[in-house]
C-alpha cells in the first residue's frame, strides 16, 4: 500500500523487525463496491490490512489485529477486557453488536470486538464511500 490512512492518535506497538514488511501469508482481491478498481486484503501473521483503490494508488481502509503480542500504544489488545479498554480510552464509544468503536472524527476509528468479556480482535478503520 502506498498511502496510510490510519488515525494518527492510534498507533500499534509491536516487536516486529523494522527492516521491512513481513511475508504476506495470503492475498485476496475483489472488485471494489465504491471505487474503480480492486479492494485488496493482505494477511500477515497476526493481522490483516485491507486497502481500497483511488486514482493515485491504494489506501489503507482497515488494519485488523488478531495477535496477542501486538498492542495499542495504550497497552490494549487481544485478551484485554472492556474495563481495560475503558481505562485506556474512556467510555465515549458506540456499540454495534459486539463491536466497540471509538471515532476520532466522522470517518476514522479504532474498534474492539469483545466476546465472552475479552477482546478477540481489534483494529483501526476508516469509513470510505
PLY file of the C-alpha trace (Angstrom):
ply
format ascii 1.0
element vertex 129
property float x
property float y
property float z
element edge 128
property int vertex1
property int vertex2
end_header
0.00 0.00 0.00
1.23 3.46 -0.92
-0.65 5.76 1.44
-1.60 5.28 5.05
-4.97 6.47 6.33
-4.62 5.27 9.91
-5.88 7.65 12.55
-2.78 9.46 13.90
-3.59 9.25 17.65
-3.90 5.48 17.44
-0.66 3.60 16.93
0.19 -0.09 17.06
3.12 -1.18 19.19
4.86 -4.34 18.04
8.17 -6.07 18.49
8.31 -6.66 14.73
11.56 -6.12 12.86
11.78 -2.62 11.34
13.78 -3.78 8.32
10.72 -4.33 6.11
7.31 -5.80 5.69
6.81 -9.39 6.82
5.89 -12.13 4.40
2.31 -11.99 3.11
0.60 -15.24 4.14
-2.46 -14.68 1.96
-3.63 -12.14 -0.60
-7.20 -11.62 -1.83
-8.74 -9.05 -4.12
-12.24 -8.26 -5.33
-13.96 -5.55 -7.34
-14.47 -2.52 -5.12
-18.07 -1.68 -4.22
-17.36 2.05 -4.03
-14.40 2.77 -6.32
-12.95 1.86 -9.72
-10.50 -0.99 -9.23
-9.85 -3.69 -6.66
-10.17 -3.83 -2.89
-7.26 -5.90 -1.54
-6.67 -7.87 1.66
-3.12 -8.69 2.74
-2.90 -11.28 5.54
0.17 -11.44 7.76
0.97 -13.36 10.93
-1.38 -11.79 13.48
-3.00 -9.06 11.40
-4.68 -8.13 8.10
-4.55 -4.96 6.04
-7.44 -4.05 3.74
-6.95 -1.42 1.04
-9.22 0.43 -1.36
-8.28 1.89 -4.76
-8.08 5.56 -5.69
-6.70 7.09 -8.88
-3.30 7.77 -7.28
-2.88 4.34 -5.61
-4.21 2.09 -2.88
-5.14 3.47 0.52
-5.43 1.59 3.81
-9.03 1.20 4.92
-8.61 -1.24 7.80
-5.93 -2.89 9.92
-7.34 -5.86 11.86
-5.18 -7.31 14.64
-5.67 -10.84 16.00
-2.25 -11.37 17.60
-1.96 -11.34 21.39
1.54 -9.86 21.07
0.53 -6.67 19.21
-0.95 -4.00 21.49
-2.11 -0.43 21.01
0.09 2.37 22.31
-2.10 2.28 25.45
-1.39 -1.41 26.07
-4.77 -2.77 24.95
-5.09 -5.80 22.69
-6.39 -9.32 22.25
-7.21 -10.69 25.71
-7.95 -7.26 27.23
-11.29 -6.69 28.96
-13.86 -3.93 28.46
-12.61 -2.47 31.76
-9.07 -2.32 30.30
-10.38 -0.58 27.17
-12.43 1.94 29.16
-9.47 2.69 31.44
-7.30 3.38 28.38
-9.77 5.07 26.01
-12.72 6.19 28.14
-16.41 5.45 27.73
-17.12 7.58 24.65
-17.67 4.63 22.30
-20.50 3.31 20.16
-21.55 -0.31 20.29
-22.67 -2.29 17.25
-23.34 -5.90 18.24
-20.14 -6.94 19.98
-18.05 -4.22 18.33
-16.96 -1.22 20.43
-15.90 1.73 18.26
-14.07 4.91 19.24
-14.34 7.51 16.48
-11.54 10.04 16.05
-13.64 12.04 13.58
-16.51 11.29 11.18
-14.62 8.52 9.40
-11.60 7.23 11.37
-11.94 4.92 14.35
-10.40 2.20 16.48
-12.57 -0.82 17.23
-12.55 -3.76 19.62
-14.55 -6.97 19.09
-15.47 -8.39 22.51
-16.76 -11.92 23.04
-17.02 -13.65 26.43
-15.88 -10.39 28.06
-12.48 -10.24 26.30
-11.13 -8.68 23.11
-10.97 -11.29 20.35
-9.53 -8.87 17.79
-9.25 -5.14 17.31
-8.32 -2.73 14.58
-8.15 0.65 13.03
-10.66 1.54 10.36
-11.90 4.23 8.09
-15.41 4.62 6.68
-14.99 5.12 2.93
-17.72 5.79 0.39
0 1
1 2
2 3
3 4
4 5
5 6
6 7
7 8
8 9
9 10
10 11
11 12
12 13
13 14
14 15
15 16
16 17
17 18
18 19
19 20
20 21
21 22
22 23
23 24
24 25
25 26
26 27
27 28
28 29
29 30
30 31
31 32
32 33
33 34
34 35
35 36
36 37
37 38
38 39
39 40
40 41
41 42
42 43
43 44
44 45
45 46
46 47
47 48
48 49
49 50
50 51
51 52
52 53
53 54
54 55
55 56
56 57
57 58
58 59
59 60
60 61
61 62
62 63
63 64
64 65
65 66
66 67
67 68
68 69
69 70
70 71
71 72
72 73
73 74
74 75
75 76
76 77
77 78
78 79
79 80
80 81
81 82
82 83
83 84
84 85
85 86
86 87
87 88
88 89
89 90
90 91
91 92
92 93
93 94
94 95
95 96
96 97
97 98
98 99
99 100
100 101
101 102
102 103
103 104
104 105
105 106
106 107
107 108
108 109
109 110
110 111
111 112
112 113
113 114
114 115
115 116
116 117
117 118
118 119
119 120
120 121
121 122
122 123
123 124
124 125
125 126
126 127
127 128
